[in-house]
Amino acid sequence: MLEPIIHLLRDPVDLRQLKIAGDALVAESYVRYPILEGIPRLLAPTRTAKEETLRRKMQEFYERHTFPGYDGIDSPGVLMDKARRSNFGAWLDRAIPPMATVLEAGCGTGQMTNFLGLVATRTVIGVDQSAASLLLGNEFAERFGMRNVHFLQGNIFAMPIAERAADVLICSGVLHHTPDPRSGFESLLKLVKPGGVILIGLYNRYARIPLGWRKMLFRMTGRAFHRLDAHLRRKDVDASKKEIWFADQYRNPHESWHSVDEVLRWFDDAGVEFLSAVPAISSGVAGEENGISLFQKHPRGGAMEHVARQLGWIFTISGEGGLFVLAGRKA
Ligand SMILES: C[S@@+](CC[C@H](N)C(=O)[O-])C[C@H]1O[C@@H](n2cnc3c(N)ncnc32)[C@H](O)[C@@H]1O
């Protein structure tokens, strides 16, 4: 199963090539990375001891709370329906060409990885540090014979992937759980081909404010006010998924919040051309009901407009976690 992508994999420590040797991947340094339950275990530590301590804490958390939940998603059709119901999923699927190599960094249980892999001509790789999450994604891919979808255990700060491997790299809902999101972005960008697209999804500094208040309230009052969270009130989400949501949003050991202009600065400094944002960050963009061509260049607006829009997000995307995504093209 790994033969078609072995040229895209690297030893996460010395970045040299890996070879398949039975039930392991072997590095040129003769280190063996086992393949357990169908998943190559290529997890290597983050560089500094302090950052590695936090990474381990996050890994333990996501080994217990596999996110997002899979309950009820028992066929490709159901997965497709769910992903397409979110505008972002539908637009992303439409934007990614059929022959693309797609990398999802921090794929969690791999719902997006599997969804994008439903186009069998794409090569789709999901990397996460949580083995428990990856097993759920891999079980789905194996059950439905999705041979173009691959899951690897790895660390975003020591990725087991060759530089310039990906046409499209997605990292959503992840970097804000790491000690240094900007350097995470910079390391991931190396894995994108020149001219390829990177999509970064982060908690928004403004849209996250109501959740911050609720978090404090819940800490003081227990479950009494849980209905203040729009997601916990939803009737179309079952109890176990709500538990996972609650843990991810309110009990997470580490998160940071980010603004649109901050991420645009990351893009500018790294020579990444801004393409689009979800939600939109300027006027003059086709209305969301018409759909956004994520990989086409959109107006990026100015700082004042961004502040106004992000304040508006307090009343829109805040209820579902306050996550915004920026897409950019690598020079
Ligand atoms: C909130 S979940 C998001 C999952 C998925 N991207 C989504 O949007 O549904 C965050 C994921 O990031 C992963 N993660 C956090 N830090 C990581 C790191 N340093 N390396 C690899 N994965 C990491 C966690 O294990 C977890 O599965």
Ligand as a Chemical Component Dictionary entry (heavy atoms), coordinates in Angstrom:
data_LIG
# 
_chem_comp.id                   LIG 
_chem_comp.type                 NON-POLYMER 
_chem_comp.pdbx_formal_charge   0 
_chem_comp.three_letter_code    LIG 
# 
loop_
_chem_comp_atom.comp_id 
_chem_comp_atom.atom_id 
_chem_comp_atom.alt_atom_id 
_chem_comp_atom.type_symbol 
_chem_comp_atom.charge 
_chem_comp_atom.model_Cartn_x 
_chem_comp_atom.model_Cartn_y 
_chem_comp_atom.model_Cartn_z 
_chem_comp_atom.pdbx_ordinal 
LIG C1  C1  C 0  -8.826  19.949 16.738 1  
LIG S1  S1  S 1  -8.057  18.579 15.994 2  
LIG C2  C2  C 0  -8.322  19.016 14.273 3  
LIG C3  C3  C 0  -8.435  17.825 13.388 4  
LIG C4  C4  C 0  -8.772  18.152 11.926 5  
LIG N1  N1  N 0  -7.746  18.957 11.313 6  
LIG C5  C5  C 0  -10.107 18.831 11.826 7  
LIG O1  O1  O 0  -10.156 20.005 11.447 8  
LIG O2  O2  O -1 -11.110 18.195 12.103 9  
LIG C6  C6  C 0  -6.327  18.957 16.206 10 
LIG C7  C7  C 0  -5.422  17.827 15.734 11 
LIG O3  O3  O 0  -4.085  18.317 15.649 12 
LIG C8  C8  C 0  -3.215  17.295 16.030 13 
LIG N2  N2  N 0  -1.919  17.871 16.430 14 
LIG C9  C9  C 0  -1.687  18.845 17.342 15 
LIG N3  N3  N 0  -0.366  19.091 17.409 16 
LIG C10 C10 C 0  0.253   18.273 16.517 17 
LIG C11 C11 C 0  1.611   18.048 16.132 18 
LIG N4  N4  N 0  2.613   18.728 16.691 19 
LIG N5  N5  N 0  1.854   17.120 15.196 20 
LIG C12 C12 C 0  0.851   16.409 14.640 21 
LIG N6  N6  N 0  -0.446  16.573 14.942 22 
LIG C13 C13 C 0  -0.743  17.494 15.876 23 
LIG C14 C14 C 0  -3.945  16.628 17.186 24 
LIG O4  O4  O 0  -3.462  15.328 17.453 25 
LIG C15 C15 C 0  -5.388  16.656 16.714 26 
LIG O5  O5  O 0  -5.756  15.480 16.047 27 
# 
loop_
_chem_comp_bond.comp_id 
_chem_comp_bond.atom_id_1 
_chem_comp_bond.atom_id_2 
_chem_comp_bond.value_order 
_chem_comp_bond.pdbx_ordinal 
LIG C1  S1  SING 1  
LIG S1  C2  SING 2  
LIG S1  C6  SING 3  
LIG C2  C3  SING 4  
LIG C3  C4  SING 5  
LIG C4  N1  SING 6  
LIG C4  C5  SING 7  
LIG C5  O1  DOUB 8  
LIG C5  O2  SING 9  
LIG C6  C7  SING 10 
LIG C7  O3  SING 11 
LIG C7  C15 SING 12 
LIG O3  C8  SING 13 
LIG C8  N2  SING 14 
LIG C8  C14 SING 15 
LIG N2  C9  SING 16 
LIG N2  C13 SING 17 
LIG C9  N3  DOUB 18 
LIG N3  C10 SING 19 
LIG C10 C11 SING 20 
LIG C10 C13 DOUB 21 
LIG C11 N4  SING 22 
LIG C11 N5  DOUB 23 
LIG N5  C12 SING 24 
LIG C12 N6  DOUB 25 
LIG N6  C13 SING 26 
LIG C14 O4  SING 27 
LIG C14 C15 SING 28 
LIG C15 O5  SING 29 
# 
